[in-house]
Amino acid sequence: MQEIKQILDTRLANPGDTMPVSGHMDEKGYSLGGHDFVLPDGIDYDLVLTNAGEGILATGMLKAHVEGTCDRCLGKAEFDVAGEVDEYYLFKAPAEPMADDEDDDVDFALVGDDSTIDLTDALSSALLMETPFVVLCREDCKGLCPVCGANLNEVDCGHAAKVEAEREQDRLDASPFAALRNLDLGDGE
């Protein structure tokens, strides 16, 4: 992801001061969990930077249109992302490590010596958090035929109904009541 740095100016000199920041990143795409996604229109963001005393709090929204591959039918899938950005940038590192920071996990970033903050990680995190775990071309995507591989959204090859009927018969045969199927109870006379 391209680096996005914001220069802090005198509008953030005192605690409580705020400064709106908006912009556009011409990012082409990203990867997540083995999936490659395309960002045809890049990423737009609208943030507010607030001097919180010990650092700068960056909050706001990120928006992007995303294109990828459907997990069921392997066709084109499109969706919009609207992610919440929330990042804290300390003016200086804490003198002592936090008691819970045994694994060196950092929950903050630092304001640079040149009075800049790097928004790249905050924007990237918001984008990744709002990307769906399962990407579908549409909510009712039928997927691919397990027999011939046809896209069931486009054609009905007939295999899917046959496979479903076989599964239902297997389920009935595995039932503990399957032995009663052939029980002859007579006419009742």
VENCORSUL-V718903 format. One record per helix or strand. SS is the DSSP state (A for helix, B for strand). FROM is the first residue (numbers start at 1). TO is the last residue. If there is no record, write none. Layout:
SS|FROM|TO ; SS|FROM|TO
This chain:
B|5|7 ; A|10|12 ; B|18|25 ; B|29|32 ; B|35|38 ; B|43|51 ; B|55|69 ; B|76|90 ; B|109|110 ; B|116|118 ; A|120|130 ; B|144|144 ; B|151|151 ; A|159|174 ; A|178|182
